[in-house]
């Protein structure tokens, strides 16, 4: 499965993790958006549930265990090259997650990771739409609006 110039959209997950008024961000270690800050996450593997994917990706990228609380946003990210061809196409599902202990440590394809105060976000070089999704998650509160579907139940 090619990430670049894919034959079909790829499904990815993201984890929005707060501690008080701070949110965990990772600095991307590869394209697209190399060097920009985003939420931890990655692609869903074949046969993997969304919940398992977000838990695995957070562990792989920042070495934290999380509990998945709610769906925050479902969005698509289409990035075209200079000639107008679709270079990347992702369907992304961002989840509000909780991790109450442990310090994040960059691993896998992450250059850096840390908790940022929400009021520092405008000064960061972030992937498109990330700041808006973070504020949406923070402002909706900690009570799930919709139950997270777990196919194993």
Secondary structure as UniProt FT lines:
FT   TURN            4..5
FT   STRAND          10..19
FT   TURN            20..21
FT   STRAND          22..28
FT   TURN            34..35
FT   STRAND          37..38
FT   STRAND          40..43
FT   TURN            46..47
FT   HELIX           50..62
FT   STRAND          67..80
FT   TURN            82..83
FT   STRAND          86..98
FT   TURN            108..109
FT   STRAND          110..117
FT   HELIX           118..123
FT   TURN            128..129
FT   HELIX           130..140
FT   TURN            151..152
//
